[in-house]
Amino acid sequence: MKSTVTREGTNRGGRMALWRNRDFMLLWSGQAFSSLGTTVTQTAYPLLVWDLSHSAALVGLVGGLGTLPYIFLSLIVGALIDRWDRKRLMIVCDTGRAINLASVLVVMWLGRLTVAQICANTLIEGTFYVFFNLAEVSCLPQVVSKEQIPLATSQNEATTGTTVLVGPALGGALYTLSQSVPFLADAISYVISVITLSFIRVPFQGKRQEGQQRKLLAEIREGLAWLWHQPLIRFIAFLTGGCNFIGAGLLPVLLVLVKQQHGSSLAYGTILTIGGVGAIIGSLLGAPIQKRYRFGPVIICLIWFEALCFPLYAIAPNPLLLGVISACLFVAGPIYNVVQFSYRISLIPDELQGRVNSVFRLLAFGFQPFGFALTGLLIQWFQVIPAILFLSACALLLAILTSVNKHVIHAGRT
């Protein structure tokens, strides 16, 4: 995301300059449609698995499978992204994701859909996501200037918040209309993403030095070494992984709480929609907070805020309060993402973006499958309230560790 030809006026660093950046707007608009489609299917998948199996453990398993490819593929993919054409790779990935969803529709219309089929499609989707996500993160500094990264990240978070606001209710409504409609909508969103990516002119990577490529393992080690020698970034990677571990358990927790309160699929989607209001608020606050306050105090406050909010799920008596608690939690997420992403992305050299981000995201997303699966099992074995208390204890531990970490405490601004 960085070309002097296409970034008209970006050196002024204002909001209008970002909106006049044709290539960023194409990238952003395509991903806005894709994000909405993904949120719709993320709402529909747990409902579909529940209707097929009535098992919280299987709901957690399917959710975990989607992030499992990050554990096995991210380091290799990160090195490949620093070699390959990132834009072409992103187009191939979204084409593959559209075809993958089309296969779900075909099997569903034939009346032969099983949980095993859903697991396979979830793994395929997760594999394409690893390639696409790392390429997208790595290309951002090529499409916008360094000064605009917080604003661009904040706009992306606002889009995510909007899709969280609209997508779950839409997904619940579409699923109520027909089980196949949410997946058809998501497939169409990937086609739109492919079209917008095709019209972007700016290259998604800087010029590489010519010469013989080194072995892939050596390049992976270079990315690992860079991150390991950055103690603050290393801790934030583990911290993000811990937060995602807890956050991954939220979907099965909410689903079971809604079902226990005799709520409908639409009620489940509406809770996530209420949470989306908080995500939008957080995304609007992210860039100003990143600009005004030091990194360390912001991160510490956000982690403590989440640790104090999560236990409230155990005493919420109805779906409305579940939505309010979710909205409070979702405020913190976008602020955290804007602050930590802007901090780290400006420090990573372009030729290492894919590899370092792959290491970071391996640690950040690698805990998600365990969060999904373990939460589902805890609910299955001990009911939902003990599962909430376990996740709350994990959140409290993260808050304490963050508060005593000297690198976080003394971290300033980039």
VENQUISUL-V988125 format. One line per field, one symbol per residue. ss: DSSP state (h for helix, s for strand, l for the rest). phi: phi as a letter, one per 20 degrees, with the letter a starting at -180 (. if undefined). burial: # if it has 9 or more other ideal C-beta (glycine too) atoms within 8 Angstrom, else .. Layout:
# VENQUISUL-V988125
ss = ???
phi = ???
burial = ???
This chain:
# VENQUISUL-V988125
ss = lllllllllhhhllhhhhhllhhhhhhhhhhhhhhhhhhhhhhhhhhhhhhhhllhhhhhhhhhhhhhhhhhhhhhhhhhhllllhhhhhhhhhhhhhhhhhhhhhhhhlllllhhhhhhhhhhhhhhhhhhhhhhhhhhhhlllhhhhhhhhhhhhhhhhhhhhhhhhhhhhhhhhlllhhhhhhhhhhhhhhhhhhlllllllllllllllllhhhhhhhhhhhhhllhhhhhhhhhhhhhhhhhhhhhhhhhhhhhhllllhhhhhhhhhhhhhhhhhhhhhhhhhhhhllhhhhhhhhhhhhhhhhhhhhhlllhhhhhhhhhhhhhhhhhhhhhhhhhhhllllhhhhhhhhhhhhhhhhllhhhhhhhhhhhhhhhlhhhhhhhhhhhhhhhhhhhhhlhhhhlllll
phi = .bcffdefmfffmefffffefgffffffffffffffffffffffggfffffeclcfffffffffffdggffedffffgffffdefffffffffffffffffffffffffemcfcffffffffffgffffgffffffffegfedcfgfegffffffffffffffffefffffffffffafefgffffgffffffgffffefeffebffdffqffffgffffffffffffedgfffffffffffffgfffffffffgfffffemeeffffffffffffgfffgfffegfffffedfgggffffffffffeefffgfdfebgffgffffffffffgffgffffffffffeefgfdgffffffgffffefefgffgffffffffecnffgfffffffffffffffffdffffgefddf
burial = ###..##.##..#...##..#.############################.##.#################.##########...##.###.######.######.##....#.#.###.#########################..############################...###################..#.#.##..........#..##.###.##..#.############################.#...###################.###.##....##.###.######.###.##.#..#.##########################.#.#.############################....#.#######.###.##.###.#.###.#...
